[in-house]
Each structure stands twice: as C-alpha cells, then as structure tokens.
Amino acid sequence: MSLADRRAVVTGSGGALGSRICLALAASGARVAGLDVSPAAAAATTDRLTGTGATARHGVVDLLDFAAVAAEIDAVADDWGGIDILVNTAGGGLVRPFAELTLEEWNSQLARNLTSVFTATRLVVPHMLEQQWGRIVTLSSIAAVRGGRLVRHATAYASAKSGLIGLTKALAIELAETGITVNAIAPGAQQTPGRDRDTPERREALLAQIPTRTLGRPEDLAATVVFLCQDAAQYITGITLAQDGGHSI
Ligand SMILES: NC(=O)c1ccc[n+]([C@@H]2O[C@H](COP(=O)([O-])OP(=O)(O)OC[C@H]3O[C@@H](n4cnc5c(N)ncnc54)[C@H](O)[C@@H]3O)[C@@H](O)[C@H]2O)c1
C-alpha cells in the first residue's frame, strides 16, 4: 500500500494510537503533520518520524481553538501545497456514573470528542475540495455501538462517539461527488498504555467478552487507516468499521 506524495494531518498525534497511525502513514510514504495539545507528546512523535527519514512536523494546539487550528492547517497546506489525508484521533473518555455527571463534564466530553473533530475536519475540507481528492478517517469507539458494555459509566463519551458516526455518514453523502471519502473506525479495546492499569480480574473479564480473546494491536488499527487512505479505497465512504475482535457482534 503506497501513500507516496500524500500529505497527511493527524490530530492527537502524540497519543498511543495517533502516534502509531503517524508512523504507518509515514512508512507508506506520506508526509505527516501532527496536531496535539501536548507539546512533549507531539514532539516525541515528530522525532520518531524524522528518525525514520520521514518528512514530519507538528503544531501544538487545542483543537477547540478554531482560529489556532486554522492557522496550523493553513500553514501545512501552504508549505506542502495541499492536504490529502486527515485522521482524527484526538479524544478521550470520562468515567462517571450518569447520576453524578455534571453539565460541565457533559459539555467537556462532547467538546473533546465531537467538536474537536468538527474543527479539524471543517478546516481541512476546503483544502481537499480545491484538489477534489481527500481521505478523512475518524476514530469513533465501540462505546458508540455497544453502549457501556466495554466501558461502564461513559455515557457522555459514548454520546460523542455516536455523534462521530452521524457526522461521518452525513459528510460522506455531502462530499460523495468530490473525490473525498469520509469513514470512521470503531476500535474495541486496544493494547495501549491505558490498559496497563487494568487489574488481572478486569483484564480477564474484558477478554471474556471478546470473541477472539485478544486486545487490538495499535499497529493493525494503523494499517486499517492506511488502507482507507488508498486511492483504491475510493468506493468506501460513510462506513464505521468495527475493529474489535468481534466484540460488537
Ligand atoms: N485506546 C483504546 O483502546 C481506544 C478504543 C476505542 C477508541 N479509542 C479512541 O481512539 C482515540 C485515540 O486513543 P488513544 O488511546 O491513543 O488516546 P491517548 O490519550 O493516548 O491520545 C489522545 C491524544 O489526543 C490529544 N488531545 C486530546 N484532546 C485534545 C485537544 N482538545 N486538542 C489537541 N489534542 C488533544 C492528547 O493530548 C493525546 O495525545 C481517542 O479518540 C479514543 O477515544 C481508543
């Protein structure tokens, strides 16, 4: 699979999955621009990428700051002559029983997981429209399709991640004749550092729910992103692809 000469923007590039996705895109030949609110994490990914000989850069930005994100994205488009790929990975869940959830926490979860995707996507799409080619891939979650069976007490997170599935479908239809595809992936439990906090009992209970009895490998998820960004994936749009060992069946 080749992404030679493609120019990619990856949000949450400093994160466990985002950094893996950056590496996979770069290994396929893409130039990669990361966006992350964490300076250290964003820089670490860029260092790993440039260490492999890839062309990479990053911007330290809060995706909820529309003007700041616009400046970063326009700078990438100006310097590289356009943007072909957007991967939305920034996000993260809050665990709180629904009866204790505050309005501030609810709004914050929607902002972190849904509005952040609106911001990056809204700012990249005009660049893709100019060239009539684009690939947008967004990380939703099994929490959107299985409710709280994987992560209990995450109603706001599940709501936001469900919103991403609606956004993906509606935008896919709106852009269907423009050469831009819009897809989502709903990962199940991935082998990321967050899982290292699981007790053995929690791990056993989790694996018991998953038909393959395994956690997802971030490198496999990254390979799926690379696939959805291919030219040959042009007829795939509006889908939410479960990558969860059968957990959502
Ligand atoms: N890890 C899993 O098992 C799993 C499963 C299903 C879905 N997901 C989803 O995949 C995505 C990545 O997960 P991860 O495990 O890599 O998470 P992570 O916490 O390791 O990485 C998330 C990154 O997003 C960045 N970020 C968060 N809010 C931001 C903002 N407003 N502006 C800029 N950057 C921001 C963080 O700084 C961080 O680097 C998330 O959206 C998560 O909900 C993860």
The ligand as a Gaussian input file, in Angstrom:
#p B3LYP/6-31G(d) Opt

LIG

0 1
 N       -7.170000       3.101000      23.300000
 C       -8.284000       2.428000      23.063000
 O       -8.444000       1.262000      23.453000
 C       -9.392000       3.093000      22.273000
 C      -10.540000       2.353000      21.973000
 C      -11.553000       2.954000      21.240000
 C      -11.424000       4.270000      20.832000
 N      -10.311000       4.964000      21.148000
 C      -10.214000       6.349000      20.689000
 O       -9.041000       6.469000      19.917000
 C       -8.510000       7.782000      20.077000
 C       -7.048000       7.692000      20.500000
 O       -6.959000       6.941000      21.691000
 P       -5.576000       6.791000      22.475000
 O       -5.659000       5.599000      23.306000
 O       -4.460000       6.945000      21.508000
 O       -5.659000       8.078000      23.423000
 P       -4.456000       8.947000      24.010000
 O       -4.983000       9.585000      25.245000
 O       -3.209000       8.148000      24.108000
 O       -4.222000      10.069000      22.903000
 C       -5.110000      11.114000      22.686000
 C       -4.295000      12.317000      22.230000
 O       -5.209000      13.376000      21.894000
 C       -4.690000      14.579000      22.409000
 N       -5.800000      15.515000      22.626000
 C       -6.888000      15.319000      23.415000
 N       -7.681000      16.397000      23.385000
 C       -7.086000      17.301000      22.543000
 C       -7.414000      18.610000      22.106000
 N       -8.529000      19.236000      22.520000
 N       -6.590000      19.227000      21.252000
 C       -5.459000      18.621000      20.812000
 N       -5.093000      17.377000      21.208000
 C       -5.896000      16.731000      22.054000
 C       -3.984000      14.204000      23.709000
 O       -3.016000      15.168000      24.102000
 C       -3.365000      12.867000      23.336000
 O       -2.042000      12.993000      22.830000
 C       -9.387000       8.509000      21.082000
 O      -10.323000       9.307000      20.379000
 C      -10.088000       7.383000      21.800000
 O      -11.337000       7.783000      22.292000
 C       -9.289000       4.419000      21.866000

